[in-house]
Amino acid sequence: MTPLVDLARRVAAEPGPAAVSRKLSAAADARAVDLIEGFQQEAGPPPADFAWVDLGSMARRELHCASDQDNALVWATTEAAASPYARDLAQHVIGGLADFGLRRCAGGFMADKWSMGLREWCSHLRRCVAEPTPDAVLETDVFGDLRPIAGTLDTAVATEVLLSGSDSMRLLHGLAACATSFHLPLGLWGRIRGDEIDLKRAGLTPLVLMARLYGLRVRSPAVGTTDRLVAAGDAGLLGTRLTGDLCAAFDLFTALRLQRQLEQADAGATLTDKLPLAELSRDRLHELRDALKAVKTAQDTTAWTFRTDL
């Protein structure tokens, strides 16, 4: 059992699944900071100011028992970003977080690959906004969740570049197409198809993607999924009822995944996002169906708003 899973078990009784995710995220951030400080004590001062930034679910403070790690390094200079110090720092922290229970990112979005000077970062992000190719849209989905947790370098200018994407209809169209590409397991009369559900692919991922899209559209600096949904609702981009339904759906998906993964950990099984529907009570199954219907409604609204058919 990893320290991450052990902590999840100890805080599972916290009021609300979001509180558990925040506890896990705070512990992961503290571990990263300890690793960075320990490295600096051994290796000496860095060659330039830097910022260690969380990306993805780590940045959104939405960790779960089987989360992977997404992170990056932003340096004051390009030379420092390419230095052996930067390489060794990244490897040290990534390895320590893996020991904590955060898997290495299969897509490679980690500081051993993504270490650049601030000016280079800003140029890269401007290209993503101005030239939203499929790869650029993918990177925007990752870098759109950016939260510095250690270091002395101010990364606010990089965040401003990302927020400038609110004016790029091509980028918003690409993000919308990605968010609406996930097919939900809803059949006739809204019934859930199949014997099990992948809570990530069928619920959490499209919901997170839509929240990021709408948060960017209203130029919200919020990083968390529910905070982005609320910001979009407050701006009138999402209806009050739909905003509430989506926030409730996010809480339900998160709670079901936490419960399932802790059960898998107790059984010594591989942690997954899949949940057998037979394990749900009748009431819980109805709640899950309503949550999926809310996500589907949001997808339909998004497809129409951003004309993903074009």
N, C-alpha and C positions, 0 to 999 in steps of 0.2 A: 504494500500500500504506500502510495506517495504521500508526502506532507500535504499536498493540495487536497487529496481525497480525505485524508484524516481530518483536516480542518473543515471540509464540507460536512462531514458527519457530525462534528462537534457544534457547528452553527446551524444545522439544518432546521432547528426549531425556531430560528429567527422569524419575526412576523413579516411574511411576504418573501417570495423568491428573489426579488430584487435586492433585499437586504443581504441574503446569502451571497449573491454574486458580488456585491460591493465588498463584503468581508474577504472573499477570495482574492479580489482584485487588489485590495489594500495590502494584503499579505504578500502578493506577488510583487507589487511595487516596492514594498519594504525589502524584500529579498533582493531585488535588482539593485536598489540603492546600496545595500550592504556589500554586494558583490563589487560594485563600482568603487566604493570607498576602500574596500580591501585591496583591490587591484592597484589603486593609486598609492596606497601605503607601501606596497611592494615595488611597484615600477617607477614611482616618482611622479612628479607633476606632469600633466599632459602637455603636448607641444603647442596647443592653442586652446582657447575656450571651446567647449562643446556642449551639446545637449543630447542626452539619451531620451528617445521618444518612444512611447508605446503606440502601436497601431492596432487596427482591428478590434476584436472583443476586449483586448487588454486596455486599449484606449477608452472604449465605451464603458468600462467597468462592468462587463457582462460575462465574466469567466464562469466556466462550469468544470465539472470533474475531469473532462477529457479535452480541455482546451489546448490548442497549440499556441505557440508564441509568435507574435508579430512585433517587430521593433526595428529601429533604425538609429543611425548616428548622424547628427548634424554638427559640422565643425565650422569654425570661423574662417578657415583657409582650406583650399583644395589640397595643399601639400600635407597638412595634418591629417586630412581624411584618408589619404593614401599611405600613411606612415605605418611602420611595424607596430607602433604603440596602439593605433586605432584597430589594427587587425587583432592584436593580442587581447585588447580590452573586449572586443566583440566576442571572441571565442570564449573568454573567461566567463562573461555574463551569460551567454547563451548556454554554455555547459552547466552553469550553476542553476539556471532556470529549468533546464531539462531534469536535473536531479530533484528539483522542487516538485516536478510533476507536469510541467508545461512542455508538450512535445515540440520538437523542431518543426517549423513550418514547411510543409511539403512543397509549397510554391516558392520557397526561398526568400520570403519577405522578412529578412532578419538583418541585423546590423553587420554581419560579416560580409554581406553583399551590398547592402544599402548604407554606405558610408560616403557622404559627399560634403563638400563645402556649402555653406549657406547660399552663396550666390549660385552655385551649380544646382542646388535643390530648387531654388526659385525658378531657374531657367527650365528645369525639367518639368516642374508643375505647370508653368505657363504653356509649355508645349502640349501637355495633357489637356488643358483647358481649350487651347486654340485649335488643336488638331486631334479631336477625339476619335482616334482609330480604336478598333476593338481592344487592342492592348492598352491603349491610353485610358479607356473607360474602366478596364479592370484595375489598373493602377490607381485611378481616381477613387474607385470603390475602396481600395485598401488605404491609400494615403489620406482619404477624406476623414478618416478617424485618426487624428494625430494629437497626442497629448504628451508634452515633455514632463519627465519625472525626476531628472537629475541633470546636473551640469549648470554652468553659468551663462550659456549662450541664449540670448533671446530669440525665439523662433516665430515671433508674432508676424513677421513679414511673410513667412511661408504660409501661415494660416490665411493671411489676407489674399494671397495669390489663389489659394483653394476657393475661398469665398467668392472670388471674382467669377467663378464658374456659374454663379447665379444668372449671369447675363448671357451665357452661351447656350442658345437653344439646341445647338447640335450636341453639346455635351449632355444636357438634360434629356434629350431624346435618347441618347445612347444608354444613359443610366435607367431611364424608364423601360426601354426595351429589355434590358437585363433583368429588371425587377419583375417584369410581367412574363418572362420566359419560363418560369417555374410552374408546372402543371400540378394543380392540387387534386388530391384523390377524392373528389366529390362526384357522385353519380346522380342518377335520377332522384328527384325530390330532395336533393341535398344530402343523401346518404353517403357515408364514408366507404369507399371501395377498398377491398383487400382485407387481409387478416391482421396487418400491422401498419403502423405509420412511421415514417421517418420524420421526426419532429423538426429536424433542421431543414431539410429540403422542402418539406411540405408546409412549413409554417414559419419558422424563425428567419430563415435566409431571405425569402421574398419580403417579409415584414421589415427586416433590418434595412434591406436595399431601398424599399420605398420610403422609409423614415429618413434615410440619408439623402435621397432625392428631394423630398419635400423640405427637409431642413436646409439644404443648399438653395432651393428655389426661393425661400424667404430670407436667405442670407443669415441664418441663425448660427451663432458660434457654438451651440450645444453639440455635444458629441454622443451622449446617451440616446438610445432609441426612443424611449418614452418622452424624453425632453424634446427631441426633434418633432415627434408627433404633436405634442402640446403646442410647440412653437408654430407649426403649420396650421393647427386648429385655431390658435389665437389670431393668426394673420388672415383667417377666412379661407385658406386654401383647402382645408378639409372640414367637413361638417362636424358640428359638435358631437352628434351621436356616433358618427363613424370614428372620430378620434377616440372617444371613450371605448368603443368596441375593440379597436385595434390595441389600445393600451391593455385592456383586459385580456385579449388574445395573447399578447406578448407575455403577460404574467402567467397565464395558464400553460403555454408551451414551456416556459422556463421551469415552472414548478414540476410539470410532468417529467421533464428531462432529468432534473435533479433527483427526483424520487427513483426513477428507473436506473440511473447510473449508480446510485448508492446501493440499490438492490443487486446490481451486477457486481459491484465491488465486494459486497458481502459474500457473494457466491463464487468469487474468484474468477469471474468471467471478464471477457474483453468489454470495455466501456464503449457503448454505441449510442446513437441517437434514435434507435428503433424501439418502438413500443408495441407489444401485442395488444390488439384492441380487446381481446377476451379478458384482459386483466383490469379493464375499466368497469366501474359501476355504470348502471343505466344513466344516472344523473351526470356522471363525469363524461360519458360518451356524448350526451346531448351538449354539454358545455364545449367539448372539443369540436363537434359539428358546427356549433354557432361561431366558434373562433375561426374555423376554416372558411366559413361563409363570409365573415367580415374581411378576411384577407382577400378572398376572391372578389368581393365588391370593390375593395380598394384597387385591386389589379385592373378590374374593368374600368374604373374611374380614371386610373392612371393611363391606361391604353388610349382612352378617348381624349384626355386632356393633352397628352403629349404626342398624339397621332402616331403611335408606334406601328400602325399599318402602312405608313408611307416609307 
